Amino acid sequence: MSRRAIGALLVTGTAVAAAVLLFGAGYPTPIYDGWGYYQLSMILRAHGLGSFPAGIRTYGYPFFTLIATGFRPFSPEGFRLVVFLAQLAIYLGACALAARRLARLTGSAGIGLLAYALAAVNPALLAQATEPLTDLVSAALILAAAALAWRMPGAPRPGAAWRETFPSFLCAGLAVAVRPANLAAAAGLAVAWAVRAARWREPRVRGLAAALVGFAVPLAPQMLARRAQTGAFLPLVDSGLYRDQAAWGMRVLKYGTLVADGRTPFLVWANPLYRGAATPGAFAGRDPLAYAGTLLLHGFAMVDRDLPFTYVTDLHAWYARPLAVANLLLLAFALVLLVAAGTRVVRRGRRTFDEPAFAAVALLLVGGAYAAVYLPVAVEARFGAPLQALAPAAIALGIAELCGAPSPGTRRAVFAGAALLAAGGVVLSAWIDRQRSNPPDLRGLWPEISGASANPAPGPEPGQTPAAGVGR
């Protein structure tokens, strides 16, 4: 067995061990949205897609959990366990796919192994594997879609359109079926494929056909369910959630969920830049600088993992701050390396826009489009999972580009820039943390909110069975 293979096995073992430890540290049963997905999977198992509430949620994630459980009934705790194992396997598989393609792209097995290690042993993402929520599956599918869009060096073999374009857009379609907001990442992916086709003059008609088929297949069940229920072909939900979240996003920088005796579940980081505007448009028109600052703070809050778990049981866990700092360092290196490598490519001219440079552009397009759709809304840190999954590939590509840097000064500048950026992130995270409160309900910050949303039901306590009417 080669050293690289041994290294990959060690990384995988470390990732699995860390994930198991985090599984034990997380909340022991599905709760809130996780409990809702448990119920939806029971509806699908008992009655099929025709009874699925397609106007509220897309079918993708409940169907994934149904596959993970083997279409068998499980207790809530058993459901969480099998979904955890399935999510971990899918995420590590996506990391391995990206690492293998990076090794081919850069001609370095070491670069591929580095990318795999940085992605697979990311504690922020491993913590999300323990929760029956859409975020890690979304991250894995978006990473796979982007990696499949990278063009490998050399002349393409016959049938490349269907062999690469189809699976790339199939992953994108699955990501949208799991979480509708991933449509933005799919749009960024489409632009990346258009850039690739223009740069290397690849067949466009066959590529477009492969993309459309790949993207449509995962959305067809949702479309058929909506057609049966509403009489219209509407593949995604229409609950008005994005509009509500944008209104909520004016008032808060981010939010979370606390699960502790004697405390309400609401963790709210209020926006000190908000001055009482009725709508986001009014906010932007009245004070454009404050609204722009709000958008930027949302973007940072989306990747600031100061609380590792979505459902927080300990606000002062000893491991929270080290994990947050490590995550900020990872993202800072990704950003600085991409900028430094991109600067070198631009200076050398258009002819140096080769396959690795395109891969970096694809990451920027997919990640940037994904981030943009969340900037106006109230965010949770878990929403940044796809960006964190893409970051190791960006680091690997940046390192591969800078290995040919003419002087060690460039490398020192990269390290210094990443350290300063991460330090600034730590300071900003501490400032945002000072805005945190645990209100009795949300009406004080959002008077328009309904009573049910102001005090949502969490689901059963650990060890309890589902209510008798669930799934009927």
SEKEKOL-375012 format. One line per field, with one value per residue (C-alpha): chain; residue number from 1; x, y, z; residue in three letters. Coordinates in Angstrom, 1 decimal, always signed. Layout:
N
chain: A,...;
resi: NUM,...;
east: X,...;
north: Y,...;
up: Z,...;
resn: ALA,...;
//
This chain:
472
chain: A,A,A,A,A,A,A,A,A,A,A,A,A,A,A,A,A,A,A,A,A,A,A,A,A,A,A,A,A,A,A,A,A,A,A,A,A,A,A,A,A,A,A,A,A,A,A,A,A,A,A,A,A,A,A,A,A,A,A,A,A,A,A,A,A,A,A,A,A,A,A,A,A,A,A,A,A,A,A,A,A,A,A,A,A,A,A,A,A,A,A,A,A,A,A,A,A,A,A,A,A,A,A,A,A,A,A,A,A,A,A,A,A,A,A,A,A,A,A,A,A,A,A,A,A,A,A,A,A,A,A,A,A,A,A,A,A,A,A,A,A,A,A,A,A,A,A,A,A,A,A,A,A,A,A,A,A,A,A,A,A,A,A,A,A,A,A,A,A,A,A,A,A,A,A,A,A,A,A,A,A,A,A,A,A,A,A,A,A,A,A,A,A,A,A,A,A,A,A,A,A,A,A,A,A,A,A,A,A,A,A,A,A,A,A,A,A,A,A,A,A,A,A,A,A,A,A,A,A,A,A,A,A,A,A,A,A,A,A,A,A,A,A,A,A,A,A,A,A,A,A,A,A,A,A,A,A,A,A,A,A,A,A,A,A,A,A,A,A,A,A,A,A,A,A,A,A,A,A,A,A,A,A,A,A,A,A,A,A,A,A,A,A,A,A,A,A,A,A,A,A,A,A,A,A,A,A,A,A,A,A,A,A,A,A,A,A,A,A,A,A,A,A,A,A,A,A,A,A,A,A,A,A,A,A,A,A,A,A,A,A,A,A,A,A,A,A,A,A,A,A,A,A,A,A,A,A,A,A,A,A,A,A,A,A,A,A,A,A,A,A,A,A,A,A,A,A,A,A,A,A,A,A,A,A,A,A,A,A,A,A,A,A,A,A,A,A,A,A,A,A,A,A,A,A,A,A,A,A,A,A,A,A,A,A,A,A,A,A,A,A,A,A,A,A,A,A,A,A,A,A,A,A,A,A,A,A,A,A,A,A,A,A,A,A,A,A,A,A,A,A,A,A,A,A,A,A,A,A,A,A,A,A,A,A,A,A,A,A,A,A,A;
resi: 1,2,3,4,5,6,7,8,9,10,11,12,13,14,15,16,17,18,19,20,21,22,23,24,25,26,27,28,29,30,31,32,33,34,35,36,37,38,39,40,41,42,43,44,45,46,47,48,49,50,51,52,53,54,55,56,57,58,59,60,61,62,63,64,65,66,67,68,69,70,71,72,73,74,75,76,77,78,79,80,81,82,83,84,85,86,87,88,89,90,91,92,93,94,95,96,97,98,99,100,101,102,103,104,105,106,107,108,109,110,111,112,113,114,115,116,117,118,119,120,121,122,123,124,125,126,127,128,129,130,131,132,133,134,135,136,137,138,139,140,141,142,143,144,145,146,147,148,149,150,151,152,153,154,155,156,157,158,159,160,161,162,163,164,165,166,167,168,169,170,171,172,173,174,175,176,177,178,179,180,181,182,183,184,185,186,187,188,189,190,191,192,193,194,195,196,197,198,199,200,201,202,203,204,205,206,207,208,209,210,211,212,213,214,215,216,217,218,219,220,221,222,223,224,225,226,227,228,229,230,231,232,233,234,235,236,237,238,239,240,241,242,243,244,245,246,247,248,249,250,251,252,253,254,255,256,257,258,259,260,261,262,263,264,265,266,267,268,269,270,271,272,273,274,275,276,277,278,279,280,281,282,283,284,285,286,287,288,289,290,291,292,293,294,295,296,297,298,299,300,301,302,303,304,305,306,307,308,309,310,311,312,313,314,315,316,317,318,319,320,321,322,323,324,325,326,327,328,329,330,331,332,333,334,335,336,337,338,339,340,341,342,343,344,345,346,347,348,349,350,351,352,353,354,355,356,357,358,359,360,361,362,363,364,365,366,367,368,369,370,371,372,373,374,375,376,377,378,379,380,381,382,383,384,385,386,387,388,389,390,391,392,393,394,395,396,397,398,399,400,401,402,403,404,405,406,407,408,409,410,411,412,413,414,415,416,417,418,419,420,421,422,423,424,425,426,427,428,429,430,431,432,433,434,435,436,437,438,439,440,441,442,443,444,445,446,447,448,449,450,451,452,453,454,455,456,457,458,459,460,461,462,463,464,465,466,467,468,469,470,471,472;
east: +0.0,+1.4,+2.1,-0.7,-3.2,-2.1,-2.4,-5.9,-6.9,-5.5,-7.4,-10.6,-10.2,-9.5,-12.6,-14.8,-13.4,-14.0,-17.5,-18.4,-17.2,-19.2,-22.2,-22.0,-21.7,-24.7,-28.4,-29.5,-32.7,-34.2,-35.7,-37.3,-36.5,-34.8,-38.0,-40.0,-37.8,-38.3,-42.1,-41.9,-39.9,-42.6,-45.2,-43.2,-42.8,-46.5,-48.2,-45.8,-45.0,-48.7,-49.3,-46.1,-46.7,-44.8,-45.7,-43.9,-40.7,-39.0,-39.1,-35.3,-34.0,-36.9,-36.4,-32.7,-33.4,-35.9,-33.2,-30.7,-33.2,-33.8,-37.5,-38.0,-39.4,-36.9,-37.2,-36.1,-32.7,-32.2,-33.2,-30.6,-27.9,-28.5,-28.9,-25.6,-23.8,-25.3,-24.4,-20.9,-20.4,-21.8,-19.7,-16.4,-17.3,-17.6,-14.3,-12.6,-14.0,-12.8,-9.4,-8.9,-9.8,-7.5,-4.6,-5.2,-5.7,-2.5,-0.4,+0.3,-1.1,+0.1,-2.1,-5.1,-4.4,-4.0,-7.4,-9.0,-7.5,-8.6,-12.1,-12.6,-11.4,-13.2,-14.9,-17.5,-18.8,-18.4,-20.6,-23.3,-23.1,-24.6,-27.8,-30.7,-30.7,-30.2,-26.9,-24.2,-25.9,-26.2,-22.5,-21.5,-23.6,-22.5,-18.8,-19.4,-21.1,-18.3,-15.6,-17.2,-17.2,-13.4,-11.8,-9.0,-5.8,-5.5,-7.8,-11.3,-12.4,-15.5,-18.8,-17.3,-20.5,-22.6,-19.8,-19.0,-21.8,-24.7,-23.4,-22.4,-25.9,-27.4,-25.6,-26.8,-30.4,-30.2,-28.8,-31.9,-34.2,-32.7,-32.6,-34.3,-31.9,-29.2,-30.7,-28.3,-25.3,-26.7,-26.9,-23.2,-22.4,-24.2,-22.1,-18.9,-19.8,-20.5,-17.0,-15.5,-17.3,-16.2,-12.6,-12.0,-14.7,-16.5,-19.7,-22.5,-25.7,-24.8,-23.5,-26.7,-28.8,-26.8,-27.1,-30.9,-31.5,-29.2,-30.8,-34.4,-34.3,-34.1,-36.7,-39.3,-40.8,-41.3,-42.8,-45.2,-46.3,-46.9,-48.8,-51.1,-51.7,-52.0,-52.6,-49.4,-45.9,-44.0,-40.9,-40.1,-41.9,-43.9,-44.3,-42.9,-40.1,-37.4,-39.5,-40.0,-36.4,-35.3,-37.6,-36.2,-32.7,-32.9,-33.3,-30.8,-27.3,-27.9,-29.9,-29.6,-31.6,-30.9,-32.0,-31.6,-33.9,-35.6,-34.5,-36.4,-35.0,-34.3,-30.7,-30.7,-27.8,-29.5,-28.4,-27.1,-27.3,-31.1,-33.1,-36.7,-37.3,-40.4,-38.9,-35.4,-36.0,-36.8,-33.8,-31.5,-33.0,-32.9,-29.4,-27.6,-24.3,-26.0,-27.8,-24.6,-22.9,-25.8,-25.3,-21.6,-22.2,-24.7,-22.0,-19.5,-22.0,-22.8,-19.3,-18.5,-18.9,-18.7,-21.3,-20.5,-24.0,-27.3,-29.1,-27.0,-26.9,-23.9,-23.1,-19.7,-18.3,-14.6,-14.1,-16.2,-13.7,-10.7,-13.0,-14.2,-10.7,-9.5,-12.5,-11.7,-8.1,-9.2,-11.5,-8.8,-6.2,-8.7,-9.6,-6.0,-4.6,-7.3,-6.6,-2.8,-3.0,-5.5,-3.3,-0.4,-2.6,-3.9,-0.3,+0.8,-2.1,-5.0,-2.8,-2.3,-6.0,-5.5,-7.5,-6.4,-7.2,-10.6,-11.2,-10.6,-13.0,-15.6,-15.3,-15.7,-18.7,-20.5,-19.5,-20.2,-23.6,-24.5,-23.4,-25.2,-28.6,-28.1,-26.8,-30.2,-31.7,-31.4,-28.7,-27.6,-23.9,-25.0,-25.9,-22.2,-21.6,-21.1,-18.6,-16.7,-16.7,-15.4,-12.6,-10.1,-10.2,-9.5,-6.5,-5.2,-5.4,-3.8,-0.9,-0.4,-0.2,+2.1,+4.5,+6.1,+6.3,+9.7,+10.5,+9.6,+8.3,+5.1,+4.6,+5.3,+2.8,+0.1,+0.7,+0.7,-2.4,-4.3,-3.2,-4.3,-7.6,-8.3,-7.4,-9.8,-12.5,-11.9,-12.3,-15.5,-16.9,-16.4,-18.2,-21.1,-21.3,-21.9,-25.1,-26.5,-29.7,-32.1,-35.5,-38.8,-40.2,-39.5,-42.2,-40.0,-37.7,-40.3,-43.8,-45.3,-44.4,-47.2,-47.7,-46.7,-43.5,-42.8,-43.0,-42.4,-42.9,-39.6,-40.9,-40.7,-38.1,-35.3,-36.6,-40.2,-42.0,-43.8,-47.3,-49.9,-51.2,-47.8,-47.7,-51.4;
north: +0.0,+3.4,+6.2,+8.3,+5.5,+5.0,+8.8,+8.8,+5.9,+7.7,+10.9,+8.9,+7.1,+10.4,+12.0,+9.0,+9.1,+12.8,+12.5,+9.8,+12.0,+14.9,+12.7,+11.9,+15.6,+16.7,+16.7,+13.1,+13.1,+15.0,+18.3,+21.3,+21.1,+17.7,+16.4,+17.8,+15.9,+12.7,+13.2,+13.9,+10.7,+8.8,+10.4,+9.4,+5.8,+5.4,+7.2,+8.0,+11.2,+11.9,+12.8,+14.8,+18.5,+19.7,+23.3,+23.5,+21.4,+19.7,+16.0,+15.5,+15.4,+13.4,+10.9,+10.8,+10.0,+7.3,+5.7,+5.9,+4.1,+1.4,+2.4,+0.9,+2.6,+3.8,+5.5,+9.1,+8.2,+5.4,+7.7,+10.2,+7.5,+6.0,+9.5,+10.5,+7.5,+8.1,+11.9,+11.2,+8.6,+11.0,+13.9,+11.9,+10.5,+14.0,+15.0,+12.0,+12.8,+16.4,+15.3,+12.8,+15.3,+17.9,+15.4,+14.9,+18.6,+19.7,+16.6,+16.1,+13.4,+15.3,+18.3,+15.9,+14.4,+17.8,+18.9,+15.6,+16.1,+19.7,+18.9,+15.5,+16.5,+19.8,+19.7,+22.3,+20.1,+16.8,+18.4,+18.9,+15.3,+14.5,+16.5,+15.3,+18.6,+19.4,+21.4,+18.8,+16.9,+20.2,+20.9,+17.4,+17.7,+21.3,+20.2,+17.2,+19.3,+21.9,+19.2,+17.4,+20.8,+21.0,+20.2,+17.7,+18.4,+16.9,+16.4,+15.4,+11.8,+11.2,+11.5,+14.0,+16.0,+13.2,+11.7,+15.0,+17.5,+15.2,+14.1,+17.6,+18.9,+15.8,+16.7,+20.3,+19.1,+16.9,+19.8,+21.9,+19.0,+18.8,+22.6,+25.0,+27.9,+25.8,+27.0,+29.9,+27.6,+25.8,+29.1,+29.7,+26.2,+26.9,+30.1,+28.1,+25.5,+28.3,+29.7,+26.2,+25.7,+29.1,+28.7,+25.2,+25.4,+22.3,+21.0,+23.3,+21.6,+18.2,+19.8,+21.8,+18.7,+16.8,+19.6,+20.0,+16.3,+15.9,+18.9,+18.0,+14.3,+15.0,+17.7,+15.6,+13.9,+17.3,+18.7,+15.8,+16.1,+19.8,+19.2,+16.7,+19.0,+22.4,+21.7,+23.6,+22.5,+24.3,+22.3,+24.3,+25.5,+28.8,+29.4,+32.9,+31.9,+33.9,+37.1,+36.6,+35.8,+39.0,+41.0,+39.2,+39.7,+43.5,+43.1,+40.4,+39.5,+35.8,+33.5,+30.1,+27.6,+27.0,+23.7,+24.2,+23.8,+27.0,+28.9,+29.8,+28.4,+31.8,+32.9,+36.2,+38.5,+41.8,+44.1,+47.4,+49.0,+48.6,+51.8,+50.6,+50.4,+48.5,+46.6,+45.8,+48.1,+51.0,+50.1,+50.2,+53.4,+55.2,+54.2,+52.3,+52.1,+50.5,+48.0,+47.2,+46.6,+44.4,+42.3,+41.9,+41.0,+38.3,+36.9,+36.7,+35.3,+32.5,+31.1,+32.1,+28.8,+30.2,+27.5,+24.2,+22.7,+24.0,+23.0,+24.5,+22.8,+24.6,+28.2,+28.0,+24.6,+24.5,+23.3,+26.0,+28.8,+26.7,+25.2,+28.6,+30.0,+27.0,+27.4,+31.1,+30.2,+27.7,+30.2,+33.0,+30.8,+29.9,+33.5,+34.8,+31.9,+32.4,+36.1,+35.6,+32.8,+34.8,+37.8,+35.7,+34.3,+37.7,+39.1,+36.3,+36.9,+35.1,+32.1,+31.0,+30.6,+26.8,+24.0,+24.8,+28.5,+27.5,+25.3,+28.2,+30.4,+27.6,+27.6,+31.4,+31.3,+28.5,+29.7,+33.4,+32.7,+30.5,+33.2,+36.0,+34.5,+34.4,+37.9,+39.7,+37.1,+36.1,+33.4,+30.5,+29.5,+26.1,+27.9,+28.3,+24.6,+24.6,+27.4,+25.6,+22.4,+24.3,+26.1,+23.2,+22.9,+26.6,+26.2,+23.2,+25.1,+28.2,+26.2,+24.4,+27.8,+29.4,+26.5,+28.2,+31.6,+33.2,+34.1,+33.1,+36.6,+35.7,+32.7,+34.8,+37.4,+34.7,+33.5,+37.0,+38.0,+34.8,+35.3,+39.0,+38.1,+35.4,+37.7,+40.3,+37.6,+36.6,+40.3,+40.7,+37.4,+38.7,+42.0,+40.1,+37.8,+40.9,+41.5,+38.1,+37.8,+35.1,+36.8,+35.2,+35.3,+37.1,+39.7,+42.3,+42.2,+41.2,+42.4,+40.9,+37.3,+34.9,+33.2,+29.8,+31.0,+33.0,+29.9,+26.8,+23.3,+21.4,+17.8,+15.0,+14.7,+12.2,+8.6,+9.5,+8.0,+10.0,+11.2,+8.7,+10.9,+11.5,+10.3,+9.8;
up: +0.0,-0.9,+1.5,+0.0,+0.5,+4.1,+4.7,+3.2,+5.5,+8.5,+7.6,+7.2,+10.5,+12.2,+10.7,+11.7,+15.3,+15.6,+14.1,+16.7,+19.5,+18.2,+17.8,+21.5,+22.3,+20.2,+21.2,+21.5,+19.4,+16.5,+17.6,+15.9,+12.1,+12.7,+14.3,+11.3,+8.9,+11.0,+10.6,+6.9,+6.3,+8.1,+5.8,+2.8,+4.1,+5.0,+2.1,-0.6,-2.5,-3.2,+0.5,+0.9,+1.8,-1.3,-0.8,+2.5,+2.0,-1.0,-0.9,-1.3,+2.3,+3.7,+0.9,+1.6,+5.2,+4.1,+2.0,+4.9,+7.2,+4.6,+4.4,+7.9,+11.0,+13.6,+17.0,+16.9,+18.4,+15.9,+13.1,+14.2,+14.3,+10.8,+9.2,+10.9,+9.4,+5.9,+6.0,+7.1,+4.3,+1.7,+2.9,+3.0,-0.5,-1.9,-0.2,-1.8,-5.2,-5.0,-3.7,-6.5,-9.2,-7.5,-7.6,-11.4,-12.0,-10.3,-11.0,-7.3,-5.1,-2.1,-3.0,-3.3,+0.1,+1.7,+0.3,+1.6,+5.1,+5.4,+4.3,+6.0,+9.4,+9.5,+13.0,+12.1,+9.2,+11.2,+13.9,+11.2,+10.2,+13.7,+13.0,+10.8,+8.8,+5.2,+5.5,+5.3,+2.4,+0.6,+1.2,-0.1,-3.3,-4.1,-3.6,-5.9,-8.5,-8.6,-8.6,-11.6,-13.4,-13.3,-16.6,-16.4,-18.4,-21.9,-24.8,-23.7,-24.5,-26.7,-24.7,-22.2,-22.2,-20.7,-18.6,-16.8,-17.5,-16.6,-13.2,-12.3,-12.9,-11.4,-8.1,-8.5,-9.0,-6.0,-4.0,-5.0,-4.2,-0.7,-0.1,-2.6,-1.8,-3.5,-6.8,-6.5,-6.4,-9.4,-11.3,-10.4,-11.7,-15.0,-15.4,-14.7,-17.3,-19.8,-19.1,-19.6,-22.9,-24.2,-23.1,-24.6,-27.3,-26.1,-27.7,-26.4,-27.6,-26.2,-23.0,-22.6,-23.2,-20.6,-18.1,-18.5,-18.1,-15.1,-13.4,-14.1,-13.0,-9.3,-9.4,-11.4,-8.3,-6.6,-9.7,-10.1,-6.5,-6.8,-10.1,-8.3,-5.4,-7.0,-10.7,-11.7,-12.5,-9.7,-8.7,-5.5,-2.5,-2.3,+1.4,+1.3,+3.7,+1.9,+2.1,+5.8,+6.4,+4.6,+6.8,+9.9,+8.5,+8.8,+12.6,+13.4,+12.4,+13.0,+15.2,+16.9,+19.0,+22.7,+24.3,+28.1,+31.1,+32.1,+29.0,+25.9,+22.6,+21.1,+20.6,+18.8,+17.8,+17.2,+14.4,+15.9,+12.4,+12.2,+12.7,+12.3,+8.6,+7.6,+4.6,+3.3,+0.4,+2.8,+4.9,+1.8,+0.6,+3.9,+5.0,+2.2,+4.1,+7.2,+4.9,+3.1,+6.5,+7.5,+4.4,+5.0,+8.7,+7.5,+5.2,+8.1,+10.5,+8.1,+8.4,+12.0,+13.9,+17.4,+18.4,+16.8,+17.0,+15.6,+18.8,+21.5,+24.9,+26.3,+25.5,+27.0,+25.8,+26.1,+22.5,+20.9,+20.7,+19.4,+16.7,+15.7,+15.4,+13.4,+11.0,+10.6,+9.8,+7.2,+5.5,+5.7,+4.0,+1.3,+0.5,+0.6,-1.5,-4.1,-4.3,-4.5,-7.1,-9.1,-9.1,-10.5,-13.2,-14.3,-14.4,-16.7,-19.1,-20.8,-22.0,-18.4,-17.8,-17.7,-16.0,-12.4,-12.9,-14.2,-11.2,-8.9,-11.0,-10.7,-6.9,-6.8,-9.0,-7.2,-3.7,-4.5,-5.9,-2.9,-0.5,-2.3,-1.8,+2.0,+2.4,+2.9,+5.2,+8.8,+8.9,+11.1,+11.1,+9.6,+6.3,+5.6,+5.3,+1.5,+1.6,+4.3,+2.1,-0.9,+1.1,+1.2,-2.6,-2.9,-0.5,-2.5,-5.8,-4.3,-2.9,-6.3,-8.0,-5.5,-5.5,-8.5,-6.8,-7.6,-4.0,-0.5,+0.1,-1.6,+0.7,+3.7,+2.5,+2.2,+5.7,+7.1,+5.2,+6.4,+10.0,+9.9,+8.3,+10.8,+13.7,+12.3,+12.1,+15.8,+16.8,+14.7,+16.1,+19.6,+18.8,+17.2,+20.3,+22.5,+20.6,+21.7,+23.8,+24.9,+24.7,+26.0,+22.5,+19.2,+19.2,+20.7,+17.7,+15.1,+16.0,+12.8,+13.7,+14.4,+17.8,+16.5,+15.1,+18.2,+20.4,+18.2,+19.4,+19.7,+19.4,+22.0,+24.7,+24.2,+24.6,+23.8,+20.8,+18.1,+18.6,+17.4,+14.5,+12.9,+9.3,+8.9;
resn: MET,SER,ARG,ARG,ALA,ILE,GLY,ALA,LEU,LEU,VAL,THR,GLY,THR,ALA,VAL,ALA,ALA,ALA,VAL,LEU,LEU,PHE,GLY,ALA,GLY,TYR,PRO,THR,PRO,ILE,TYR,ASP,GLY,TRP,GLY,TYR,TYR,GLN,LEU,SER,MET,ILE,LEU,ARG,ALA,HIS,GLY,LEU,GLY,SER,PHE,PRO,ALA,GLY,ILE,ARG,THR,TYR,GLY,TYR,PRO,PHE,PHE,THR,LEU,ILE,ALA,THR,GLY,PHE,ARG,PRO,PHE,SER,PRO,GLU,GLY,PHE,ARG,LEU,VAL,VAL,PHE,LEU,ALA,GLN,LEU,ALA,ILE,TYR,LEU,GLY,ALA,CYS,ALA,LEU,ALA,ALA,ARG,ARG,LEU,ALA,ARG,LEU,THR,GLY,SER,ALA,GLY,ILE,GLY,LEU,LEU,ALA,TYR,ALA,LEU,ALA,ALA,VAL,ASN,PRO,ALA,LEU,LEU,ALA,GLN,ALA,THR,GLU,PRO,LEU,THR,ASP,LEU,VAL,SER,ALA,ALA,LEU,ILE,LEU,ALA,ALA,ALA,ALA,LEU,ALA,TRP,ARG,MET,PRO,GLY,ALA,PRO,ARG,PRO,GLY,ALA,ALA,TRP,ARG,GLU,THR,PHE,PRO,SER,PHE,LEU,CYS,ALA,GLY,LEU,ALA,VAL,ALA,VAL,ARG,PRO,ALA,ASN,LEU,ALA,ALA,ALA,ALA,GLY,LEU,ALA,VAL,ALA,TRP,ALA,VAL,ARG,ALA,ALA,ARG,TRP,ARG,GLU,PRO,ARG,VAL,ARG,GLY,LEU,ALA,ALA,ALA,LEU,VAL,GLY,PHE,ALA,VAL,PRO,LEU,ALA,PRO,GLN,MET,LEU,ALA,ARG,ARG,ALA,GLN,THR,GLY,ALA,PHE,LEU,PRO,LEU,VAL,ASP,SER,GLY,LEU,TYR,ARG,ASP,GLN,ALA,ALA,TRP,GLY,MET,ARG,VAL,LEU,LYS,TYR,GLY,THR,LEU,VAL,ALA,ASP,GLY,ARG,THR,PRO,PHE,LEU,VAL,TRP,ALA,ASN,PRO,LEU,TYR,ARG,GLY,ALA,ALA,THR,PRO,GLY,ALA,PHE,ALA,GLY,ARG,ASP,PRO,LEU,ALA,TYR,ALA,GLY,THR,LEU,LEU,LEU,HIS,GLY,PHE,ALA,MET,VAL,ASP,ARG,ASP,LEU,PRO,PHE,THR,TYR,VAL,THR,ASP,LEU,HIS,ALA,TRP,TYR,ALA,ARG,PRO,LEU,ALA,VAL,ALA,ASN,LEU,LEU,LEU,LEU,ALA,PHE,ALA,LEU,VAL,LEU,LEU,VAL,ALA,ALA,GLY,THR,ARG,VAL,VAL,ARG,ARG,GLY,ARG,ARG,THR,PHE,ASP,GLU,PRO,ALA,PHE,ALA,ALA,VAL,ALA,LEU,LEU,LEU,VAL,GLY,GLY,ALA,TYR,ALA,ALA,VAL,TYR,LEU,PRO,VAL,ALA,VAL,GLU,ALA,ARG,PHE,GLY,ALA,PRO,LEU,GLN,ALA,LEU,ALA,PRO,ALA,ALA,ILE,ALA,LEU,GLY,ILE,ALA,GLU,LEU,CYS,GLY,ALA,PRO,SER,PRO,GLY,THR,ARG,ARG,ALA,VAL,PHE,ALA,GLY,ALA,ALA,LEU,LEU,ALA,ALA,GLY,GLY,VAL,VAL,LEU,SER,ALA,TRP,ILE,ASP,ARG,GLN,ARG,SER,ASN,PRO,PRO,ASP,LEU,ARG,GLY,LEU,TRP,PRO,GLU,ILE,SER,GLY,ALA,SER,ALA,ASN,PRO,ALA,PRO,GLY,PRO,GLU,PRO,GLY,GLN,THR,PRO,ALA,ALA,GLY,VAL,GLY,ARG;
//
